């Protein structure tokens, strides 16, 4: 009886160990084969996170696109506004040009006179060029200065800027060269002195238009330009020379082959400004170098007393 009881008492421990081993196997199998329901839940969470991120990116892209489109629209509006302003400015400029042309073609109003250029008896090449420049009637300064200059009288004139004084002295000068049949081998027949290079360039441009149908040559000598090229053109023969005082004196003193002994006419434009720019000594030396001429036209913006020594 004692043996049997001992066997019965040992059997529960064997069963416990078996249960423990079974539980371990179950845990191991669970670890090797996780629950598919849990995996599905995690995957769904990941998908939801990805969708949320995609929506955020999409919203950001839309905002950026909206900003870009607004910026582009703003730039297009600015360009359209700028084009509109440019068109308005161009229209205003065209209108001003038309008004100037109308004023220049209607005699007897403002600075204009009732005298036409055709009444002066100018040469055909000069009249043709003046018509192409868009002028029909003379201004007051032109009507009063051109006739006496055409017959060889000296003129001292005062006129404000934009009154047509450039043509007032260039027309007689060109006609003089045409009438005496001046050629390059005769050298320089007319010299126009201007106070600044800018004014000299403008005067040269007007002279170029006026000489369009003439055979006489034209030249420009101003400070800041290549002196060697100027000297070469002078030596070849420049009939009408536009110059600033300092550069003209330089060529008179140093350019060999400068023929100015046949000079017929000297024009001094804006003489008061020349003196204000301290070119008085240069002008005195220029006058000494040049031969005495029968025709001298001096134009000033403000009439003064400083030109006595020139005249």
ZADO-1210 file (C-alpha; in nm, 4 decimals, padded with zeros to 6 digits):
<atoms>
<atom x="00.0000" y="00.0000" z="00.0000" code="UNK" pos="1"/>
<atom x="00.2792" y="00.2336" z="00.0648" code="UNK" pos="2"/>
<atom x="00.4237" y="00.1812" z="-00.2861" code="UNK" pos="3"/>
<atom x="00.0986" y="00.2526" z="-00.4623" code="UNK" pos="4"/>
<atom x="00.0490" y="00.5824" z="-00.2817" code="UNK" pos="5"/>
<atom x="00.3973" y="00.6896" z="-00.3730" code="UNK" pos="6"/>
<atom x="00.3302" y="00.6311" z="-00.7465" code="UNK" pos="7"/>
<atom x="00.0086" y="00.8240" z="-00.7288" code="UNK" pos="8"/>
<atom x="00.1830" y="01.1199" z="-00.5637" code="UNK" pos="9"/>
<atom x="00.4520" y="01.1318" z="-00.8403" code="UNK" pos="10"/>
<atom x="00.2144" y="01.1315" z="-01.1395" code="UNK" pos="11"/>
<atom x="00.0861" y="01.4957" z="-01.0996" code="UNK" pos="12"/>
<atom x="00.4399" y="01.6330" z="-01.1392" code="UNK" pos="13"/>
<atom x="00.4821" y="01.4576" z="-01.4746" code="UNK" pos="14"/>
<atom x="00.1605" y="01.6053" z="-01.5999" code="UNK" pos="15"/>
<atom x="00.2690" y="01.9551" z="-01.4944" code="UNK" pos="16"/>
<atom x="00.5940" y="01.9256" z="-01.6849" code="UNK" pos="17"/>
<atom x="00.4095" y="01.8114" z="-01.9943" code="UNK" pos="18"/>
<atom x="00.1790" y="02.1084" z="-01.9717" code="UNK" pos="19"/>
<atom x="00.4731" y="02.3431" z="-01.9344" code="UNK" pos="20"/>
<atom x="00.6432" y="02.1953" z="-02.2426" code="UNK" pos="21"/>
<atom x="00.3169" y="02.2319" z="-02.4403" code="UNK" pos="22"/>
<atom x="00.2778" y="02.5941" z="-02.3387" code="UNK" pos="23"/>
<atom x="00.6373" y="02.6656" z="-02.4519" code="UNK" pos="24"/>
<atom x="00.5700" y="02.5026" z="-02.7883" code="UNK" pos="25"/>
<atom x="00.2548" y="02.7111" z="-02.8288" code="UNK" pos="26"/>
<atom x="00.4392" y="03.0303" z="-02.7467" code="UNK" pos="27"/>
<atom x="00.7153" y="02.9375" z="-02.9925" code="UNK" pos="28"/>
<atom x="00.4643" y="02.8634" z="-03.2666" code="UNK" pos="29"/>
<atom x="00.2898" y="03.1950" z="-03.2003" code="UNK" pos="30"/>
<atom x="00.6193" y="03.3732" z="-03.2287" code="UNK" pos="31"/>
<atom x="00.6951" y="03.1984" z="-03.5558" code="UNK" pos="32"/>
<atom x="00.3446" y="03.2509" z="-03.6947" code="UNK" pos="33"/>
<atom x="00.2050" y="03.5852" z="-03.5736" code="UNK" pos="34"/>
<atom x="-00.1591" y="03.6604" z="-03.5845" code="UNK" pos="35"/>
<atom x="-00.2605" y="03.7749" z="-03.9379" code="UNK" pos="36"/>
<atom x="-00.5314" y="03.9931" z="-03.7930" code="UNK" pos="37"/>
<atom x="-00.2729" y="04.2022" z="-03.6094" code="UNK" pos="38"/>
<atom x="-00.0621" y="04.2400" z="-03.9288" code="UNK" pos="39"/>
<atom x="-00.3634" y="04.3537" z="-04.1218" code="UNK" pos="40"/>
<atom x="-00.4338" y="04.6174" z="-03.8605" code="UNK" pos="41"/>
<atom x="-00.0792" y="04.7509" z="-03.8790" code="UNK" pos="42"/>
<atom x="-00.0871" y="04.7588" z="-04.2577" code="UNK" pos="43"/>
<atom x="-00.4136" y="04.9502" z="-04.2492" code="UNK" pos="44"/>
<atom x="-00.2598" y="05.2014" z="-04.0074" code="UNK" pos="45"/>
<atom x="00.0392" y="05.2445" z="-04.2414" code="UNK" pos="46"/>
<atom x="-00.1920" y="05.2961" z="-04.5405" code="UNK" pos="47"/>
<atom x="-00.3856" y="05.5569" z="-04.3492" code="UNK" pos="48"/>
<atom x="-00.0630" y="05.7389" z="-04.2544" code="UNK" pos="49"/>
<atom x="00.0555" y="05.7279" z="-04.6188" code="UNK" pos="50"/>
<atom x="-00.2802" y="05.8615" z="-04.7375" code="UNK" pos="51"/>
<atom x="-00.2645" y="06.1435" z="-04.4850" code="UNK" pos="52"/>
<atom x="00.0877" y="06.2359" z="-04.5960" code="UNK" pos="53"/>
<atom x="-00.0179" y="06.2234" z="-04.9619" code="UNK" pos="54"/>
<atom x="-00.3098" y="06.4543" z="-04.8876" code="UNK" pos="55"/>
<atom x="-00.0794" y="06.6983" z="-04.7072" code="UNK" pos="56"/>
<atom x="00.1626" y="06.6961" z="-05.0028" code="UNK" pos="57"/>
<atom x="-00.1271" y="06.7485" z="-05.2431" code="UNK" pos="58"/>
<atom x="-00.2567" y="07.0426" z="-05.0371" code="UNK" pos="59"/>
<atom x="00.0921" y="07.1979" z="-05.0281" code="UNK" pos="60"/>
<atom x="00.1297" y="07.1521" z="-05.4062" code="UNK" pos="61"/>
<atom x="-00.2068" y="07.3202" z="-05.4633" code="UNK" pos="62"/>
<atom x="-00.1061" y="07.6126" z="-05.2418" code="UNK" pos="63"/>
<atom x="00.2280" y="07.6496" z="-05.4264" code="UNK" pos="64"/>
<atom x="00.0549" y="07.6278" z="-05.7632" code="UNK" pos="65"/>
<atom x="-00.1952" y="07.8918" z="-05.6537" code="UNK" pos="66"/>
<atom x="00.0899" y="08.1191" z="-05.5428" code="UNK" pos="67"/>
<atom x="00.2731" y="08.0655" z="-05.8724" code="UNK" pos="68"/>
<atom x="-00.0393" y="08.1317" z="-06.0769" code="UNK" pos="69"/>
<atom x="-00.1088" y="08.4484" z="-05.8754" code="UNK" pos="70"/>
<atom x="00.2515" y="08.5608" z="-05.9289" code="UNK" pos="71"/>
<atom x="00.2296" y="08.4898" z="-06.3012" code="UNK" pos="72"/>
<atom x="-00.0994" y="08.6768" z="-06.3261" code="UNK" pos="73"/>
<atom x="00.0546" y="08.9670" z="-06.1363" code="UNK" pos="74"/>
<atom x="00.3559" y="08.9727" z="-06.3709" code="UNK" pos="75"/>
<atom x="00.1289" y="08.9552" z="-06.6751" code="UNK" pos="76"/>
<atom x="-00.0800" y="09.2410" z="-06.5365" code="UNK" pos="77"/>
<atom x="00.2359" y="09.4445" z="-06.4771" code="UNK" pos="78"/>
<atom x="00.3573" y="09.3745" z="-06.8312" code="UNK" pos="79"/>
<atom x="00.0204" y="09.4720" z="-06.9759" code="UNK" pos="80"/>
<atom x="00.0175" y="09.7894" z="-06.7683" code="UNK" pos="81"/>
<atom x="00.3737" y="09.8707" z="-06.8784" code="UNK" pos="82"/>
<atom x="00.2844" y="09.8067" z="-07.2424" code="UNK" pos="83"/>
<atom x="-00.0173" y="10.0301" z="-07.2022" code="UNK" pos="84"/>
<atom x="00.1961" y="10.3064" z="-07.0498" code="UNK" pos="85"/>
<atom x="00.4529" y="10.2720" z="-07.3301" code="UNK" pos="86"/>
<atom x="00.1788" y="10.2914" z="-07.5906" code="UNK" pos="87"/>
<atom x="00.0380" y="10.6023" z="-07.4228" code="UNK" pos="88"/>
<atom x="00.3847" y="10.7627" z="-07.4146" code="UNK" pos="89"/>
<atom x="00.4395" y="10.6782" z="-07.7819" code="UNK" pos="90"/>
<atom x="00.1009" y="10.8263" z="-07.8703" code="UNK" pos="91"/>
<atom x="00.1841" y="11.1410" z="-07.6738" code="UNK" pos="92"/>
<atom x="00.5220" y="11.1683" z="-07.8483" code="UNK" pos="93"/>
<atom x="00.3587" y="11.1204" z="-08.1874" code="UNK" pos="94"/>
<atom x="00.1025" y="11.3835" z="-08.0977" code="UNK" pos="95"/>
<atom x="00.3745" y="11.6269" z="-07.9939" code="UNK" pos="96"/>
<atom x="00.5622" y="11.5630" z="-08.3192" code="UNK" pos="97"/>
<atom x="00.2484" y="11.6263" z="-08.5207" code="UNK" pos="98"/>
<atom x="00.1857" y="11.9486" z="-08.3282" code="UNK" pos="99"/>
<atom x="00.5422" y="12.0641" z="-08.3962" code="UNK" pos="100"/>
<atom x="00.5064" y="11.9829" z="-08.7650" code="UNK" pos="101"/>
<atom x="00.1757" y="12.1702" z="-08.7809" code="UNK" pos="102"/>
<atom x="00.3299" y="12.4706" z="-08.6085" code="UNK" pos="103"/>
<atom x="00.6282" y="12.4594" z="-08.8433" code="UNK" pos="104"/>
<atom x="00.3990" y="12.4450" z="-09.1462" code="UNK" pos="105"/>
<atom x="00.1565" y="12.7204" z="-09.0386" code="UNK" pos="106"/>
<atom x="00.3083" y="13.0654" z="-09.0739" code="UNK" pos="107"/>
<atom x="00.2529" y="13.3684" z="-08.8542" code="UNK" pos="108"/>
<atom x="00.1946" y="13.1918" z="-08.5187" code="UNK" pos="109"/>
<atom x="00.4256" y="13.1976" z="-08.2163" code="UNK" pos="110"/>
<atom x="00.7881" y="13.1671" z="-08.3242" code="UNK" pos="111"/>
<atom x="00.6795" y="13.1140" z="-08.6863" code="UNK" pos="112"/>
<atom x="00.6765" y="13.3715" z="-08.9627" code="UNK" pos="113"/>
<atom x="00.4672" y="13.3953" z="-09.2782" code="UNK" pos="114"/>
<atom x="00.7773" y="13.3669" z="-09.4982" code="UNK" pos="115"/>
<atom x="00.8389" y="13.0347" z="-09.6735" code="UNK" pos="116"/>
<atom x="01.1793" y="12.8869" z="-09.7547" code="UNK" pos="117"/>
<atom x="01.0884" y="12.8872" z="-10.1228" code="UNK" pos="118"/>
<atom x="01.0694" y="13.2677" z="-10.1141" code="UNK" pos="119"/>
<atom x="01.4454" y="13.2831" z="-10.0481" code="UNK" pos="120"/>
<atom x="01.5401" y="13.1591" z="-10.3964" code="UNK" pos="121"/>
<atom x="01.7462" y="12.8707" z="-10.2606" code="UNK" pos="122"/>
<atom x="01.9132" y="12.6074" z="-10.4773" code="UNK" pos="123"/>
<atom x="01.7128" y="12.3013" z="-10.5770" code="UNK" pos="124"/>
<atom x="01.9205" y="12.0568" z="-10.3644" code="UNK" pos="125"/>
<atom x="01.8701" y="12.2734" z="-10.0543" code="UNK" pos="126"/>
<atom x="01.4947" y="12.3194" z="-10.1078" code="UNK" pos="127"/>
<atom x="01.4531" y="11.9458" z="-10.1662" code="UNK" pos="128"/>
<atom x="01.6367" y="11.8655" z="-09.8420" code="UNK" pos="129"/>
<atom x="01.4365" y="12.1217" z="-09.6412" code="UNK" pos="130"/>
<atom x="01.1081" y="11.9767" z="-09.7693" code="UNK" pos="131"/>
<atom x="01.2200" y="11.6271" z="-09.6712" code="UNK" pos="132"/>
<atom x="01.3027" y="11.7614" z="-09.3247" code="UNK" pos="133"/>
<atom x="00.9360" y="11.8654" z="-09.3002" code="UNK" pos="134"/>
<atom x="00.9719" y="12.2452" z="-09.3071" code="UNK" pos="135"/>
<atom x="00.7765" y="12.4887" z="-09.5218" code="UNK" pos="136"/>
<atom x="00.7693" y="12.8233" z="-09.3386" code="UNK" pos="137"/>
<atom x="01.0605" y="12.9899" z="-09.1608" code="UNK" pos="138"/>
<atom x="01.0741" y="13.0821" z="-08.7945" code="UNK" pos="139"/>
<atom x="01.1199" y="13.4439" z="-08.6903" code="UNK" pos="140"/>
<atom x="01.4959" y="13.4099" z="-08.6402" code="UNK" pos="141"/>
<atom x="01.5330" y="13.2331" z="-08.9763" code="UNK" pos="142"/>
<atom x="01.3300" y="13.4951" z="-09.1640" code="UNK" pos="143"/>
<atom x="01.5354" y="13.7767" z="-09.0117" code="UNK" pos="144"/>
<atom x="01.8832" y="13.6162" z="-09.0275" code="UNK" pos="145"/>
<atom x="01.8972" y="13.4201" z="-09.3546" code="UNK" pos="146"/>
<atom x="01.8356" y="13.7050" z="-09.6054" code="UNK" pos="147"/>
<atom x="02.1185" y="13.9320" z="-09.4783" code="UNK" pos="148"/>
<atom x="02.3549" y="13.6362" z="-09.4467" code="UNK" pos="149"/>
<atom x="02.2761" y="13.5346" z="-09.8045" code="UNK" pos="150"/>
<atom x="02.4032" y="13.8730" z="-09.9322" code="UNK" pos="151"/>
<atom x="02.7201" y="13.8659" z="-09.7223" code="UNK" pos="152"/>
<atom x="02.6281" y="14.0780" z="-09.4216" code="UNK" pos="153"/>
<atom x="02.7447" y="14.0042" z="-09.0669" code="UNK" pos="154"/>
<atom x="02.4738" y="13.9030" z="-08.8211" code="UNK" pos="155"/>
<atom x="02.4568" y="13.8969" z="-08.4427" code="UNK" pos="156"/>
<atom x="02.1392" y="13.7154" z="-08.3405" code="UNK" pos="157"/>
<atom x="01.9715" y="13.6201" z="-08.0144" code="UNK" pos="158"/>
<atom x="01.7133" y="13.3399" z="-07.9999" code="UNK" pos="159"/>
<atom x="01.5933" y="13.0862" z="-07.7482" code="UNK" pos="160"/>
<atom x="01.6562" y="12.7133" z="-07.7787" code="UNK" pos="161"/>
<atom x="01.4200" y="12.5418" z="-08.0235" code="UNK" pos="162"/>
<atom x="01.3585" y="12.8533" z="-08.2331" code="UNK" pos="163"/>
<atom x="01.5343" y="12.7171" z="-08.5432" code="UNK" pos="164"/>
<atom x="01.8613" y="12.9086" z="-08.5214" code="UNK" pos="165"/>
<atom x="02.0652" y="12.6080" z="-08.6428" code="UNK" pos="166"/>
<atom x="01.8990" y="12.6193" z="-08.9836" code="UNK" pos="167"/>
<atom x="01.9234" y="12.9983" z="-08.9714" code="UNK" pos="168"/>
<atom x="02.3005" y="12.9832" z="-09.0085" code="UNK" pos="169"/>
<atom x="02.3392" y="12.6488" z="-09.1879" code="UNK" pos="170"/>
<atom x="02.1158" y="12.7354" z="-09.4856" code="UNK" pos="171"/>
<atom x="02.3270" y="13.0407" z="-09.5890" code="UNK" pos="172"/>
<atom x="02.6469" y="12.8437" z="-09.5271" code="UNK" pos="173"/>
<atom x="02.5392" y="12.5553" z="-09.7505" code="UNK" pos="174"/>
<atom x="02.4182" y="12.7934" z="-10.0211" code="UNK" pos="175"/>
<atom x="02.7524" y="12.9750" z="-10.0109" code="UNK" pos="176"/>
<atom x="02.9468" y="12.6526" z="-10.0634" code="UNK" pos="177"/>
<atom x="02.7101" y="12.5506" z="-10.3438" code="UNK" pos="178"/>
<atom x="02.7308" y="12.8840" z="-10.5257" code="UNK" pos="179"/>
<atom x="03.1134" y="12.8993" z="-10.5243" code="UNK" pos="180"/>
<atom x="03.1297" y="12.5289" z="-10.6211" code="UNK" pos="181"/>
<atom x="03.3429" y="12.4323" z="-10.3235" code="UNK" pos="182"/>
<atom x="03.5135" y="12.0926" z="-10.3550" code="UNK" pos="183"/>
<atom x="03.7246" y="11.8842" z="-10.1128" code="UNK" pos="184"/>
<atom x="04.0498" y="12.0065" z="-10.2718" code="UNK" pos="185"/>
<atom x="03.9519" y="12.3630" z="-10.1748" code="UNK" pos="186"/>
<atom x="03.9667" y="12.2610" z="-09.8081" code="UNK" pos="187"/>
<atom x="03.7366" y="12.4112" z="-09.5459" code="UNK" pos="188"/>
<atom x="03.4994" y="12.6874" z="-09.6520" code="UNK" pos="189"/>
<atom x="03.2686" y="12.7063" z="-09.3474" code="UNK" pos="190"/>
<atom x="03.3465" y="12.6512" z="-08.9792" code="UNK" pos="191"/>
<atom x="03.0724" y="12.6235" z="-08.7159" code="UNK" pos="192"/>
<atom x="03.1941" y="12.6493" z="-08.3542" code="UNK" pos="193"/>
<atom x="02.9725" y="12.5067" z="-08.0768" code="UNK" pos="194"/>
<atom x="03.0276" y="12.5250" z="-07.6988" code="UNK" pos="195"/>
<atom x="02.9754" y="12.1536" z="-07.6244" code="UNK" pos="196"/>
<atom x="03.0256" y="11.8224" z="-07.8004" code="UNK" pos="197"/>
<atom x="02.6533" y="11.7427" z="-07.7609" code="UNK" pos="198"/>
<atom x="02.5481" y="12.0610" z="-07.9406" code="UNK" pos="199"/>
<atom x="02.8154" y="12.0024" z="-08.2058" code="UNK" pos="200"/>
<atom x="02.6805" y="11.6522" z="-08.2703" code="UNK" pos="201"/>
<atom x="02.3247" y="11.7881" z="-08.3063" code="UNK" pos="202"/>
<atom x="02.4414" y="12.0628" z="-08.5442" code="UNK" pos="203"/>
<atom x="02.6357" y="11.8082" z="-08.7485" code="UNK" pos="204"/>
<atom x="02.3209" y="11.5933" z="-08.7804" code="UNK" pos="205"/>
<atom x="02.1166" y="11.8897" z="-08.9122" code="UNK" pos="206"/>
<atom x="02.3956" y="11.9822" z="-09.1555" code="UNK" pos="207"/>
<atom x="02.4056" y="11.6233" z="-09.2794" code="UNK" pos="208"/>
<atom x="02.0333" y="11.6341" z="-09.3629" code="UNK" pos="209"/>
<atom x="02.0728" y="11.9728" z="-09.5312" code="UNK" pos="210"/>
<atom x="02.3669" y="11.8535" z="-09.7454" code="UNK" pos="211"/>
<atom x="02.1888" y="11.5334" z="-09.8505" code="UNK" pos="212"/>
<atom x="02.1610" y="11.6351" z="-10.2180" code="UNK" pos="213"/>
<atom x="02.4806" y="11.8432" z="-10.2298" code="UNK" pos="214"/>
<atom x="02.8284" y="11.7249" z="-10.3265" code="UNK" pos="215"/>
<atom x="03.0068" y="11.9257" z="-10.0561" code="UNK" pos="216"/>
<atom x="03.1739" y="11.7340" z="-09.7707" code="UNK" pos="217"/>
<atom x="03.0982" y="11.7539" z="-09.3995" code="UNK" pos="218"/>
<atom x="03.3131" y="11.6912" z="-09.0916" code="UNK" pos="219"/>
<atom x="03.2970" y="11.6917" z="-08.7104" code="UNK" pos="220"/>
<atom x="03.5869" y="11.7551" z="-08.4686" code="UNK" pos="221"/>
<atom x="03.5096" y="11.7400" z="-08.0963" code="UNK" pos="222"/>
<atom x="03.6897" y="11.6568" z="-07.7754" code="UNK" pos="223"/>
<atom x="03.6751" y="11.2931" z="-07.6716" code="UNK" pos="224"/>
<atom x="03.6830" y="11.1581" z="-08.0281" code="UNK" pos="225"/>
<atom x="03.9775" y="10.9924" z="-08.2075" code="UNK" pos="226"/>
<atom x="04.2001" y="11.2789" z="-08.3166" code="UNK" pos="227"/>
<atom x="04.3885" y="11.0768" z="-08.5817" code="UNK" pos="228"/>
<atom x="04.0687" y="10.9914" z="-08.7709" code="UNK" pos="229"/>
<atom x="03.9597" y="11.3554" z="-08.7573" code="UNK" pos="230"/>
<atom x="04.2959" y="11.4710" z="-08.8931" code="UNK" pos="231"/>
<atom x="04.2782" y="11.2227" z="-09.1822" code="UNK" pos="232"/>
<atom x="03.9333" y="11.3489" z="-09.2845" code="UNK" pos="233"/>
<atom x="04.0455" y="11.7133" z="-09.2580" code="UNK" pos="234"/>
<atom x="04.3444" y="11.6492" z="-09.4827" code="UNK" pos="235"/>
<atom x="04.1202" y="11.4821" z="-09.7435" code="UNK" pos="236"/>
<atom x="03.9079" y="11.7970" z="-09.7479" code="UNK" pos="237"/>
<atom x="03.6121" y="11.8945" z="-09.5282" code="UNK" pos="238"/>
<atom x="03.4081" y="12.1791" z="-09.6785" code="UNK" pos="239"/>
<atom x="03.1780" y="12.2378" z="-09.3792" code="UNK" pos="240"/>
<atom x="03.3421" y="12.1722" z="-09.0439" code="UNK" pos="241"/>
<atom x="03.1521" y="12.1582" z="-08.7123" code="UNK" pos="242"/>
<atom x="03.3822" y="12.1848" z="-08.4099" code="UNK" pos="243"/>
<atom x="03.4280" y="12.2585" z="-08.0415" code="UNK" pos="244"/>
<atom x="03.6814" y="12.5350" z="-07.9587" code="UNK" pos="245"/>
<atom x="03.9547" y="12.3273" z="-07.7943" code="UNK" pos="246"/>
<atom x="03.9686" y="12.0543" z="-08.0607" code="UNK" pos="247"/>
<atom x="03.9490" y="12.3076" z="-08.3464" code="UNK" pos="248"/>
<atom x="04.2449" y="12.5023" z="-08.2051" code="UNK" pos="249"/>
<atom x="04.4368" y="12.1761" z="-08.1683" code="UNK" pos="250"/>
<atom x="04.3877" y="12.0948" z="-08.5393" code="UNK" pos="251"/>
<atom x="04.4720" y="12.4501" z="-08.6463" code="UNK" pos="252"/>
<atom x="04.8014" y="12.4263" z="-08.4573" code="UNK" pos="253"/>
<atom x="04.9040" y="12.0652" z="-08.5181" code="UNK" pos="254"/>
<atom x="04.7306" y="11.9095" z="-08.8214" code="UNK" pos="255"/>
<atom x="04.9504" y="11.9422" z="-09.1283" code="UNK" pos="256"/>
<atom x="04.7532" y="11.9639" z="-09.4495" code="UNK" pos="257"/>
<atom x="04.4563" y="12.1418" z="-09.2869" code="UNK" pos="258"/>
<atom x="04.3524" y="12.3848" z="-09.5633" code="UNK" pos="259"/>
<atom x="04.1610" y="12.6747" z="-09.4120" code="UNK" pos="260"/>
<atom x="04.3037" y="12.9618" z="-09.6177" code="UNK" pos="261"/>
<atom x="03.9922" y="12.9515" z="-09.8397" code="UNK" pos="262"/>
<atom x="03.7540" y="12.9996" z="-09.5456" code="UNK" pos="263"/>
<atom x="03.4410" y="13.1903" z="-09.6496" code="UNK" pos="264"/>
<atom x="03.2225" y="13.1821" z="-09.3413" code="UNK" pos="265"/>
<atom x="03.2595" y="13.1483" z="-08.9645" code="UNK" pos="266"/>
<atom x="02.9590" y="13.0622" z="-08.7459" code="UNK" pos="267"/>
<atom x="02.9711" y="13.0818" z="-08.3661" code="UNK" pos="268"/>
<atom x="02.6727" y="12.9110" z="-08.2045" code="UNK" pos="269"/>
<atom x="02.5748" y="13.0008" z="-07.8456" code="UNK" pos="270"/>
<atom x="02.8750" y="13.2302" z="-07.8095" code="UNK" pos="271"/>
<atom x="02.7786" y="13.3292" z="-07.4553" code="UNK" pos="272"/>
<atom x="02.8040" y="12.9672" z="-07.3426" code="UNK" pos="273"/>
<atom x="03.1439" y="12.9405" z="-07.5100" code="UNK" pos="274"/>
<atom x="03.2657" y="13.2320" z="-07.2990" code="UNK" pos="275"/>
<atom x="03.1013" y="13.0975" z="-06.9841" code="UNK" pos="276"/>
<atom x="03.2919" y="12.7715" z="-07.0386" code="UNK" pos="277"/>
<atom x="03.6207" y="12.9707" z="-07.0250" code="UNK" pos="278"/>
<atom x="03.7025" y="12.9304" z="-07.3942" code="UNK" pos="279"/>
<atom x="03.7767" y="13.3021" z="-07.4383" code="UNK" pos="280"/>
<atom x="04.1522" y="13.2547" z="-07.4868" code="UNK" pos="281"/>
<atom x="04.0969" y="12.9655" z="-07.7302" code="UNK" pos="282"/>
<atom x="03.8526" y="13.1780" z="-07.9300" code="UNK" pos="283"/>
<atom x="04.0991" y="13.4638" z="-07.9523" code="UNK" pos="284"/>
<atom x="04.3682" y="13.2284" z="-08.0842" code="UNK" pos="285"/>
<atom x="04.1256" y="13.0693" z="-08.3319" code="UNK" pos="286"/>
<atom x="04.0301" y="13.4111" z="-08.4700" code="UNK" pos="287"/>
<atom x="04.4011" y="13.4921" z="-08.5134" code="UNK" pos="288"/>
<atom x="04.4669" y="13.1682" z="-08.7040" code="UNK" pos="289"/>
<atom x="04.1722" y="13.2062" z="-08.9412" code="UNK" pos="290"/>
<atom x="04.1795" y="13.4471" z="-09.2358" code="UNK" pos="291"/>
<atom x="03.9526" y="13.7481" z="-09.2243" code="UNK" pos="292"/>
<atom x="03.6208" y="13.6454" z="-09.3683" code="UNK" pos="293"/>
<atom x="03.3509" y="13.8513" z="-09.5357" code="UNK" pos="294"/>
<atom x="03.0727" y="13.6625" z="-09.3607" code="UNK" pos="295"/>
<atom x="03.0509" y="13.6216" z="-08.9846" code="UNK" pos="296"/>
<atom x="02.7413" y="13.4983" z="-08.8013" code="UNK" pos="297"/>
<atom x="02.7421" y="13.4978" z="-08.4237" code="UNK" pos="298"/>
<atom x="02.4445" y="13.3445" z="-08.2420" code="UNK" pos="299"/>
<atom x="02.3908" y="13.3686" z="-07.8694" code="UNK" pos="300"/>
<atom x="02.1158" y="13.2566" z="-07.6367" code="UNK" pos="301"/>
<atom x="02.1343" y="13.5699" z="-07.4205" code="UNK" pos="302"/>
<atom x="02.2524" y="13.8906" z="-07.5856" code="UNK" pos="303"/>
<atom x="02.5678" y="14.0167" z="-07.4110" code="UNK" pos="304"/>
<atom x="02.8584" y="14.2558" z="-07.4507" code="UNK" pos="305"/>
<atom x="03.1362" y="13.9990" z="-07.4595" code="UNK" pos="306"/>
<atom x="03.1505" y="13.9481" z="-07.8371" code="UNK" pos="307"/>
<atom x="03.2911" y="14.2954" z="-07.9157" code="UNK" pos="308"/>
<atom x="03.6427" y="14.1628" z="-07.9680" code="UNK" pos="309"/>
<atom x="03.5172" y="13.8987" z="-08.2139" code="UNK" pos="310"/>
<atom x="03.3126" y="14.1360" z="-08.4263" code="UNK" pos="311"/>
</atoms>
